[in-house]
């Protein structure tokens, strides 16, 4: 317990499939790494629970086997759990280990696709969290679960299909990071969930002839949150509801959009250990050194007169609008711009971009990998960060880009719409560039606007200063979550 907590502090069990820096595949990991310490700083007693994946470097993250073990019933079998513990910026971090389920490379799958036993693996996580609370004799008031992998915990709280121990009176909050992932399995596997038979119905887990772990959580959570206000509205409509829009409209009174935050301890150009030179809003000199290093690293020629360095970081996926970048790449290069792209994903998109890199040597640089160091270099060395997403629940890269004085060029959707203000150089307002219609033509038109501002050094510096002044630290988001936790606990 930290010095800011009292014995009566609200207790929150934070249940997540990944946590930065221990194990991460995307923004969920960053949220799980940043939100708990921010809640703890407000006086809450937060303990984080996640799986002990086989490829976690236990020594590097200071994890210790605490000698605690117990059985976790899943699908009629008892799976042994061994508990390890670490520290997450002052919050206890508990990792539930079982070699059969987690001693493998990858969190959710490998090059062949999702692991075939993911249902069992994440039932183990959800049920194991209750057994951990029992072993620790820790009566949390709130179980805060994240995405489909942790959603069953909500249904367990609602139905109590087993002795919930010290969590018997806890309230459940389910956060949606991306509705596209729903934990769908054949209905024949319902028994493995441990839910009572009546929940194998349209009112809870049944979803178009299958079962959905996410739907089970959405139908039973005391509160549902998404990671931006706009996304909370968008997912209640068929276009972005992924088949769950009816469920979310049904639960609309319990649905809240709370914008994600950013850990500026890791993402600030003034003290970024990954960069060749530091810089700040008051002294942007180091950004030029980062730009030069980026060009060298990605094998790019300097942009033509008036051209810009355009960066992209993320999954190479349909959602992220990477196909728009591929469609526009030739035209961008013809306009004198340089493209630096970092990420992995869809094999077709990887192949298409690889071909473009061969076709446009010195103009399009591609790294088909994930690298924390390169991600930081891209944020600092790019002139503009491209984020043409079809949908984006929140997005973090645009918030990082703002802090690094790299105006983002985004599509007006979800968290991108909520965090990037369109630049108006005449009024001296805005911090980025925004287009609405999802097409390469619309993106290129907005890029032309950006190039027009870039051609005016004073206007561009003022734009950078406005961007770098934006504050998306976790404090405000944590306060919203803390208020929500207290509200649902008041309701009995």
C-alpha positions in Angstrom: 0.0 0.0 0.0 1.4 3.4 -1.0 1.8 6.3 1.3 -1.2 8.0 -0.4 -3.6 5.1 0.5 -5.5 4.5 3.7 -6.8 1.2 5.0 -10.2 2.2 3.8 -9.0 3.0 0.2 -11.2 1.7 -2.6 -9.8 -1.7 -3.7 -9.6 -2.4 -7.4 -8.6 -5.7 -9.0 -7.3 -4.7 -12.5 -7.7 -7.8 -14.7 -5.9 -7.6 -18.1 -4.3 -9.9 -20.7 -1.3 -7.7 -21.1 0.6 -4.9 -19.4 3.4 -2.6 -20.6 6.3 -3.1 -20.2 6.0 -6.8 -19.2 3.9 -8.1 -22.2 2.4 -5.9 -24.9 0.8 -6.3 -28.3 -0.9 -2.9 -28.6 -2.6 0.0 -26.8 -4.3 -2.2 -24.2 -0.9 -2.9 -22.8 -0.1 0.8 -22.6 -3.3 1.5 -20.8 -2.8 -1.3 -18.3 0.7 0.0 -17.7 -0.4 3.6 -17.2 -3.8 3.7 -15.6 -3.2 1.6 -12.4 -0.4 3.8 -11.1 -2.5 6.9 -11.9 -5.4 5.5 -9.9 -3.0 4.6 -7.1 -1.8 8.2 -7.1 -5.4 9.2 -6.3 -5.4 7.0 -3.3 -7.0 3.8 -4.6 -5.6 0.4 -3.7 -5.0 -1.2 -7.1 -3.6 -4.7 -7.8 -3.0 -5.8 -11.4 -3.5 -9.4 -12.5 -2.3 -10.9 -15.8 -1.1 -14.2 -17.2 2.6 -15.3 -16.9 3.4 -15.7 -20.6 6.3 -17.9 -21.5 8.2 -15.3 -23.3 8.2 -12.8 -20.5 11.7 -12.0 -19.2 11.2 -12.5 -15.5 14.5 -11.3 -14.4 14.4 -8.1 -16.5 11.1 -7.1 -15.0 12.0 -8.1 -11.4 9.4 -10.8 -11.2 9.6 -13.2 -8.3 7.9 -16.5 -7.5 6.1 -15.8 -4.2 5.6 -19.5 -3.4 1.8 -19.3 -3.8 -0.1 -21.9 -5.7 -3.7 -23.1 -6.0 -5.9 -25.1 -8.3 -8.1 -23.3 -10.9 -11.1 -25.3 -12.1 -11.7 -25.0 -15.9 -13.9 -27.2 -17.9 -14.1 -29.9 -15.3 -10.4 -30.1 -14.8 -8.2 -28.5 -12.1 -5.3 -26.5 -13.6 -2.5 -25.7 -11.2 -1.6 -22.0 -10.9 1.7 -20.7 -9.6 1.8 -17.0 -8.7 4.6 -14.6 -9.5 4.8 -11.0 -8.4 6.3 -7.8 -9.6 5.9 -4.0 -9.2 4.1 -1.7 -11.7 5.2 1.8 -10.6 4.1 1.2 -7.1 1.2 -1.2 -7.9 1.4 -4.9 -7.0 1.5 -6.9 -10.2 0.4 -10.6 -10.0 1.1 -13.0 -12.8 -0.8 -16.3 -13.0 1.4 -19.1 -14.3 0.6 -22.5 -15.8 3.2 -23.9 -18.1 0.8 -26.0 -20.2 -1.3 -23.0 -21.0 1.2 -20.2 -21.2 4.8 -21.6 -21.7 5.0 -20.7 -25.4 6.0 -17.8 -27.7 3.3 -15.2 -28.2 0.4 -13.9 -26.1 -2.6 -14.9 -28.2 -1.2 -16.8 -31.1 1.7 -17.4 -33.5 2.4 -17.2 -37.2 -0.3 -19.9 -37.8 -3.0 -17.9 -36.1 -4.7 -17.8 -32.7 -3.9 -20.5 -30.2 -6.5 -23.2 -30.3 -6.9 -23.3 -26.6 -7.4 -19.6 -26.0 -10.8 -20.2 -24.5 -9.3 -22.4 -21.8 -6.4 -20.0 -21.3 -8.5 -17.0 -20.6 -11.2 -18.8 -18.6 -8.1 -19.7 -16.5 -7.2 -16.1 -16.2 -10.7 -15.0 -15.1 -11.4 -17.8 -12.7 -7.8 -17.6 -11.5 -8.3 -14.0 -10.4 -11.0 -15.1 -8.0 -8.8 -17.8 -6.6 -6.0 -15.3 -6.2 -8.2 -12.9 -4.3 -9.2 -15.8 -2.1 -5.6 -16.8 -1.5 -4.6 -13.3 -0.6 -7.9 -12.7 1.4 -8.2 -9.4 -0.5 -11.8 -8.1 -0.8 -11.7 -5.8 -3.8 -14.7 -3.6 -4.3 -14.3 -3.4 -8.1 -13.0 -5.8 -10.7 -11.9 -3.8 -13.7 -11.7 -6.2 -16.6 -10.2 -5.4 -20.1 -11.4 -6.8 -23.4 -12.8 -10.2 -24.2 -10.0 -12.1 -22.5 -11.1 -10.8 -19.1 -14.8 -10.3 -19.8 -16.0 -13.6 -18.2 -15.1 -12.1 -14.8 -18.1 -9.8 -15.2 -20.5 -12.7 -15.7 -19.0 -14.5 -12.7 -19.7 -11.5 -10.5 -23.3 -11.3 -11.8 -24.1 -15.0 -11.6 -21.9 -16.4 -8.8 -21.6 -19.9 -10.4 -19.0 -20.7 -7.7 -18.0 -19.3 -4.3 -16.6 -15.9 -5.2 -14.8 -15.6 -1.8 -13.7 -12.0 -1.0 -15.0 -10.8 -4.3 -18.6 -11.7 -3.6 -19.7 -8.1 -3.3 -17.4 -6.6 -6.0 -18.8 -4.6 -8.9 -17.6 -5.3 -12.4 -16.4 -2.7 -14.9 -15.5 -3.8 -18.4 -13.4 -1.7 -20.7 -13.6 -2.1 -24.5 -10.3 -1.4 -26.2 -11.3 -2.7 -29.6 -14.8 -4.1 -30.3 -13.4 -6.0 -33.3 -12.1 -8.7 -31.0 -15.0 -10.5 -29.3 -13.8 -13.9 -28.0 -16.2 -16.0 -30.2 -16.2 -19.8 -29.8 -18.5 -22.7 -30.8 -21.6 -23.0 -28.6 -20.6 -26.6 -27.9 -17.7 -25.2 -25.8 -20.0 -23.2 -23.4 -19.5 -25.6 -20.6 -15.8 -24.7 -20.4 -16.7 -21.1 -19.4 -18.0 -22.2 -16.0 -21.2 -20.1 -16.5 -24.6 -21.4 -15.4 -26.7 -23.0 -18.2 -29.2 -20.1 -18.3 -26.4 -17.8 -19.6 -26.2 -19.9 -22.7 -28.9 -17.7 -24.2 -29.3 -14.6 -26.3 -29.6 -12.6 -23.0 -26.0 -13.3 -22.1 -23.3 -15.3 -23.9 -25.1 -16.6 -27.1 -24.1 -14.7 -30.2 -25.3 -15.7 -33.7 -25.2 -19.4 -32.9 -21.9 -19.2 -31.1 -20.8 -17.9 -27.7 -19.0 -14.6 -27.2 -17.0 -14.1 -24.0 -17.2 -10.3 -24.7 -21.0 -10.3 -25.0 -21.2 -12.2 -21.7 -19.3 -9.4 -20.1 -21.2 -6.6 -21.8 -24.5 -8.0 -20.7 -23.5 -8.4 -17.1 -21.0 -5.6 -16.2 -22.2 -3.0 -13.7 -20.5 -0.4 -16.0 -18.9 -0.5 -19.5 -16.3 1.9 -20.7 -14.7 2.6 -24.0 -11.5 4.4 -24.6 -12.9 7.6 -26.2 -16.2 9.4 -26.1 -16.7 9.3 -29.9 -16.0 5.6 -30.0 -18.7 5.0 -27.3 -21.2 6.7 -29.7 -19.9 5.0 -32.9 -20.2 1.4 -31.6 -23.9 1.8 -30.9 -24.4 2.1 -34.7 -24.3 -0.8 -37.2 -21.3 0.6 -39.2 -18.8 0.2 -36.3 -20.9 -1.9 -33.9 -19.3 -5.2 -35.2 -22.6 -7.0 -34.7 -22.7 -5.8 -31.0 -24.5 -2.5 -31.7 -27.8 -3.8 -30.4 -26.2 -5.1 -27.2 -24.5 -1.7 -26.6 -27.7 0.2 -27.3 -29.4 -2.1 -24.8 -26.7 -1.2 -22.2 -26.3 2.4 -23.3 -27.2 3.8 -19.8 -24.2 1.9 -18.4 -21.8 2.9 -21.2 -19.2 5.6 -20.7 -16.5 7.0 -23.0 -13.3 7.8 -21.1 -10.3 8.9 -23.2 -7.1 7.1 -22.6 -4.1 8.9 -21.2 -0.4 9.0 -22.1 2.6 8.1 -19.9 4.8 11.2 -20.5 7.5 9.6 -18.4 8.1 7.3 -21.4 6.9 9.6 -24.2 8.5 13.1 -24.0 11.3 14.3 -26.3 13.0 16.2 -23.5 14.2 13.0 -21.9 13.7 10.1 -24.4 16.5 7.7 -24.0 15.7 6.2 -27.5 16.6 9.4 -29.4 19.9 10.6 -30.7 19.1 14.2 -29.5 16.7 15.7 -27.0 14.5 18.7 -27.8 11.6 20.6 -26.4 8.9 23.2 -27.5 11.3 25.9 -26.5 14.3 24.4 -28.4 13.4 22.2 -31.4 17.0 21.9 -32.6 17.3 18.2 -31.6 14.3 17.3 -33.8 16.4 17.9 -36.9 19.0 15.4 -35.7 16.2 12.9 -35.1 14.9 13.5 -38.6 18.4 12.9 -40.1 18.8 9.7 -38.1 15.3 8.5 -39.3 16.2 9.1 -42.9 19.4 7.2 -42.5 17.8 4.3 -40.6 15.1 3.8 -43.2 17.4 4.3 -46.2 15.6 7.5 -47.3 16.9 10.4 -49.3 16.2 13.9 -48.0 12.7 15.2 -49.1 12.5 17.4 -52.1 12.0 21.1 -51.7 8.7 21.5 -49.7 8.5 17.8 -49.1 8.0 16.2 -45.7 8.9 13.1 -43.9 5.7 11.1 -43.3 5.7 8.4 -40.6 3.4 5.5 -39.9 3.6 3.2 -36.8 1.2 0.4 -36.1 -0.4 -2.8 -37.2 -0.5 -3.3 -41.0 -4.3 -3.9 -40.9 -7.4 -2.9 -42.8 -8.6 -1.1 -39.7 -5.6 1.2 -39.7 -6.2 2.4 -43.3 -2.8 1.2 -44.4 -4.3 0.4 -47.9 -4.9 4.2 -48.3 -1.2 4.8 -47.7 -0.3 2.1 -50.2 -2.7 3.6 -52.8 -1.3 7.1 -52.3 2.4 6.2 -51.9 3.4 6.9 -55.6 1.7 10.3 -55.5 3.2 11.2 -52.1 6.7 10.3 -53.5 6.0 12.3 -56.7 5.2 15.4 -54.5 8.6 15.1 -52.9 7.6 13.5 -49.6 9.4 10.6 -47.9 7.6 7.7 -46.2 8.9 5.7 -43.2 6.6 2.8 -42.2 7.0 0.6 -39.2 4.8 -2.4 -38.3 3.7 -5.9 -39.0 0.3 -7.5 -39.8 -1.7 -8.6 -42.8 0.4 -10.6 -45.2 -1.2 -9.0 -48.2 -0.4 -5.5 -46.9 3.1 -6.5 -46.0 3.7 -7.8 -49.5 2.2 -4.7 -51.1 4.3 -2.3 -49.1 7.4 -4.4 -49.7 6.8 -4.1 -53.4 6.4 -0.3 -53.0 9.6 -0.1 -51.1 11.4 -1.8 -54.0 9.7 0.4 -56.5 10.4 3.6 -54.6 14.0 3.2 -53.3 15.0 6.2 -51.2 11.5 7.4 -51.1 9.6 4.7 -49.1 11.4 3.0 -46.2 9.7 -0.1 -44.6 10.6 -2.0 -41.4 8.4 -5.1 -41.0 9.0 -5.4 -37.3 8.0 -3.9 -34.0 10.7 -1.9 -32.3 10.2 0.4 -29.3 13.4 2.3 -30.3 12.3 2.8 -33.9 8.8 3.8 -32.7 10.3 6.6 -30.7 12.6 7.6 -33.5 9.6 7.8 -35.9 7.6 10.0 -33.6 10.6 12.4 -33.2 12.0 12.3 -36.7 8.9 12.5 -38.8 7.3 15.8 -39.9 3.8 14.4 -40.0 2.4 11.2 -38.5 -0.1 9.4 -40.7 -3.2 7.7 -39.1 -5.8 7.2 -41.7 -7.8 4.7 -39.7 -11.2 3.3 -40.7 -12.0 3.2 -37.0 -9.9 3.9 -34.0 -11.2 3.3 -30.5 -8.7 5.8 -29.0 -5.3 5.6 -30.6 -2.2 6.6 -28.7 0.3 7.4 -31.5 -1.5 10.6 -32.3 -1.1 11.8 -28.7 2.6 10.8 -28.7 3.0 12.6 -32.0 1.5 15.8 -30.6 4.0 15.8 -27.7 6.9 15.2 -30.1 5.9 18.2 -32.3 4.9 15.9 -35.1 1.4 17.0 -36.2 -0.7 14.0 -36.9 -2.8 13.6 -40.1 -5.8 11.6 -39.1 -9.2 10.5 -40.2 -12.1 11.9 -38.1 -13.1 8.8 -36.2 -13.1 7.6 -32.6 -10.3 8.9 -30.4 -8.6 10.5 -33.4 -11.5 12.8 -33.7 -11.5 13.5 -29.9 -7.8 14.4 -29.7 -6.7 16.1 -32.8 -7.9 19.6 -33.5 -7.9 20.7 -37.2 -5.2 23.2 -37.9 -6.3 26.7 -39.0 -3.1 28.8 -39.5 -5.1 32.0 -40.1 -6.7 31.8 -36.7 -3.6 30.3 -35.1 -5.7 27.3 -33.8 -5.5 23.5 -34.0 -2.7 21.0 -33.8 -3.1 18.6 -36.6 -4.8 17.7 -39.9 -8.1 15.9 -40.2 -10.1 14.4 -43.1 -13.5 12.8 -43.0 -14.1 10.7 -46.1 -12.1 7.4 -45.9 -10.3 7.6 -49.3 -6.8 8.1 -50.5 -8.0 11.2 -52.4 -9.3 12.8 -49.2 -6.1 12.0 -47.4 -3.9 13.4 -50.2 -6.0 16.6 -50.1 -5.4 17.0 -46.4 -1.7 16.3 -46.9 -1.6 19.1 -49.4 -3.0 21.4 -46.7 -0.4 20.2 -44.3 2.4 20.9 -46.9 1.0 24.4 -47.3 1.5 25.1 -43.6 4.9 23.3 -43.6 6.0 25.8 -46.3 5.5 28.6 -43.8 8.2 28.0 -41.2 6.7 30.4 -38.6 3.2 29.0 -39.0 4.6 25.4 -38.7 6.6 26.3 -35.5 3.4 27.8 -34.0 1.5 24.6 -34.9 4.2 22.5 -33.2 4.1 24.6 -30.1 0.3 24.2 -29.8 0.6 20.4 -30.4 3.4 20.0 -27.8 1.3 22.0 -25.2 -1.5 19.5 -25.3 -1.8 17.5 -22.1 -3.2 13.9 -22.2 -1.6 12.7 -19.0 -3.4 9.9 -17.1 -4.5 12.1 -14.2 -7.8 13.3 -15.8 -8.7 9.8 -17.1 -7.9 8.2 -13.7 -10.2 10.7 -12.0 -13.0 9.8 -14.3 -12.5 6.1 -13.6 -12.2 6.7 -9.9 -15.5 8.6 -9.9 -17.2 5.8 -11.9 -15.9 3.1 -9.5 -17.2 5.0 -6.5 -20.6 5.6 -8.2 -21.2 2.0 -8.9 -20.1 0.9 -5.5 -22.6 3.5 -4.0 -25.4 1.8 -5.9 -25.1 -1.2 -3.7 
